[in-house]
Amino acid sequence: MPRRRRMRLDFSEIAKTRGAQGSYAFRENVELDEDVVIEGPVEGQLTARNTEELLIVDGEWRARMRLPCSRCLKEIVVPLSAPIQEEFGLPGRQYPSGAGPIEQDEPAEAAFAEGVLDLTELLRQQVLLALPVSPVCRPTCKGLCPECGQNLNEGRCDCTRRRDPSPWEKLRPLAERKGPGRREDR
């Protein structure tokens, strides 16, 4: 599969000057994997500013995701949005011990190197972090029958589901037994 074009923003001029900043609007196609599909581009805006020690990148993004309902597996489109709040160490800066840029092994660092922000990578990370754990097509979704797989939103199933007795059923004899602390009828 051919590699897709990646959007890169050159912040090298901002990185050189304390207090410098720039604002950017973006509309970027981002690919995740075959299980998670983004409907259209990820859109938003961000601002980058130099604090002399760090490059602060903040803004917001929004996208529409095509995901399976976690109960019935029906494909749904879920709107997502989240803020972007990242700090990157500036090249060539000295930091006192205990302070400094994000460590190299953190995922956000892969998005920024030598004054250039790989916006595609940053957005990919942001979208993956914002994915809902259990998206549902609607709050009242009945899901699938665990025996036959029938979508219960479309109607009852005809399978003979095994009905387990209530877990409290074994305690019934204790509740019915007359013992200390119980008043007996006179």
C-alpha distance (Angstrom), angle and dihedral (degrees) to the residues before:
residue distance angle dihedral
M1 . . .
P2 3.83 . .
R3 3.77 117.1 .
R4 3.76 114.3 -106.0
R5 3.77 123.5 -124.1
R6 3.79 112.5 -92.8
M7 3.78 122.8 -145.6
R8 3.77 111.5 -128.9
L9 3.80 124.8 -176.2
D10 3.79 116.5 -154.1
F11 3.80 108.1 -138.6
S12 3.80 94.5 166.4
E13 3.84 92.8 113.5
I14 3.81 91.6 48.6
A15 3.82 89.4 46.5
K16 3.83 90.3 56.8
T17 3.82 97.8 55.2
R18 3.79 126.7 58.9
G19 3.81 110.7 -128.1
A20 3.81 93.7 16.1
Q21 3.76 116.3 137.6
G22 3.77 142.2 171.7
S23 3.79 136.4 -167.5
Y24 3.77 124.3 -143.3
A25 3.80 135.3 -173.5
F26 3.79 115.3 -152.6
R27 3.77 140.9 -168.4
E28 3.78 108.5 -176.9
N29 3.79 134.6 169.9
V30 3.79 108.9 -132.7
E31 3.80 126.1 -172.5
L32 3.79 121.1 -154.2
D33 3.81 113.0 169.0
E34 3.78 138.4 -60.4
D35 3.84 93.4 -84.6
V36 3.80 94.8 54.4
V37 3.80 119.5 49.2
I38 3.78 126.1 -174.6
E39 3.80 112.9 -144.9
G40 3.79 103.1 -135.5
P41 3.78 126.6 -32.2
V42 3.79 129.4 -28.8
E43 3.80 107.3 -113.6
G44 3.76 134.2 -167.3
Q45 3.74 146.1 97.8
L46 3.76 137.2 -96.9
T47 3.76 140.3 -170.9
A48 3.79 124.8 -146.3
R49 3.80 121.0 -161.2
N50 3.78 135.1 177.0
T51 3.83 115.6 -131.2
E52 3.81 90.6 179.9
E53 3.80 90.9 -107.8
L54 3.79 101.7 43.1
L55 3.76 141.4 24.9
I56 3.81 105.2 -129.5
V57 3.81 114.4 -156.1
D58 3.78 117.3 -172.3
G59 3.76 137.4 157.1
E60 3.77 136.7 99.4
W61 3.79 141.5 -87.3
R62 3.80 136.2 -159.4
A63 3.78 133.6 -165.6
R64 3.78 142.8 158.1
M65 3.80 117.0 -119.5
R66 3.81 127.7 -157.9
L67 3.82 106.5 -142.9
P68 3.80 137.8 157.6
C69 3.82 117.4 -104.9
S70 3.80 105.9 -107.9
R71 3.82 91.2 -135.2
C72 3.83 107.6 39.4
L73 3.84 101.3 13.5
K74 3.83 92.1 -127.2
E75 3.79 110.3 150.8
I76 3.81 111.8 -109.2
V77 3.79 136.0 178.0
V78 3.80 113.6 -126.5
P79 3.82 121.5 -167.8
L80 3.80 112.3 -138.1
S81 3.78 133.6 -175.8
A82 3.77 134.6 166.7
P83 3.77 141.0 166.7
I84 3.79 121.5 -98.6
Q85 3.79 112.2 -135.3
E86 3.79 115.6 164.8
E87 3.80 135.4 151.9
F88 3.78 121.5 -157.5
G89 3.77 128.2 -172.4
L90 3.78 114.5 -116.8
P91 3.79 117.8 -121.8
G92 3.79 116.6 -102.4
R93 3.82 96.5 16.9
Q94 3.80 122.4 133.7
Y95 3.80 116.2 -139.1
P96 3.80 128.5 -161.8
S97 3.81 113.1 -115.4
G98 3.78 112.9 -77.4
A99 3.81 93.0 23.5
G100 3.73 131.2 78.3
P101 3.74 146.2 85.5
I102 3.76 128.2 -27.5
E103 3.78 111.1 -72.6
Q104 3.80 118.1 -100.2
D105 3.81 93.6 -114.6
E106 3.82 93.8 59.9
P107 3.82 114.0 100.0
A108 3.81 95.0 -126.8
E109 3.81 90.4 62.7
A110 3.81 90.4 64.4
A111 3.78 87.8 64.7
F112 3.84 95.8 58.0
A113 3.80 127.4 49.2
E114 3.80 134.2 149.5
G115 3.79 94.2 -5.2
V116 3.82 94.9 -51.7
L117 3.80 123.2 112.1
D118 3.80 115.5 -151.6
L119 3.80 95.1 -144.4
T120 3.81 92.7 -175.9
E121 3.82 91.2 58.1
L122 3.80 93.2 43.8
L123 3.82 91.2 51.3
R124 3.82 91.7 46.0
Q125 3.82 89.3 55.6
Q126 3.80 92.9 44.4
V127 3.82 93.5 50.8
L128 3.81 93.5 47.6
L129 3.81 90.6 52.2
A130 3.82 91.9 49.7
L131 3.81 97.4 50.6
P132 3.81 111.9 122.0
V133 3.80 114.4 -113.6
S134 3.81 95.6 -139.4
P135 3.81 112.7 13.7
V136 3.80 114.8 -171.2
C137 3.79 130.2 -161.5
R138 3.81 88.7 -134.3
P139 3.81 134.3 -12.4
T140 3.82 92.1 -108.3
C141 3.82 94.9 52.4
K142 3.82 108.5 144.4
G143 3.80 94.8 -158.7
L144 3.79 127.1 -152.9
C145 3.81 129.3 -38.8
P146 3.82 105.3 -103.4
E147 3.82 90.7 -140.4
C148 3.81 106.6 43.8
G149 3.83 103.3 11.6
Q150 3.82 95.4 -122.6
N151 3.81 112.6 160.0
L152 3.81 99.7 -115.9
N153 3.82 91.0 -156.9
E154 3.81 87.6 68.2
G155 3.80 95.4 49.4
R156 3.78 144.6 -61.5
C157 3.74 119.8 -54.8
D158 3.81 124.2 -121.2
C159 3.79 96.9 -139.7
T160 3.77 120.6 114.8
R161 3.73 100.3 -117.0
R162 3.74 115.5 -159.7
R163 3.77 107.8 -116.0
D164 3.77 112.6 -148.1
P165 3.77 114.4 -149.2
S166 3.74 117.6 -111.3
P167 3.81 112.3 -77.7
W168 3.81 86.2 -128.2
E169 3.81 92.0 58.9
K170 3.81 92.4 90.8
L171 3.81 89.8 57.8
R172 3.82 93.9 55.4
P173 3.86 94.2 91.1
L174 3.79 89.7 54.7
A175 3.79 92.3 51.4
E176 3.80 91.6 48.1
R177 3.80 95.2 47.0
K178 3.77 115.1 98.9
G179 3.73 111.0 -133.6
P180 3.80 144.8 136.9
G181 3.77 113.2 -26.1
R182 3.80 93.7 22.7
R183 3.77 120.2 108.9
E184 3.73 113.7 -128.9
D185 3.74 119.4 -143.0
R186 3.81 112.7 -105.9
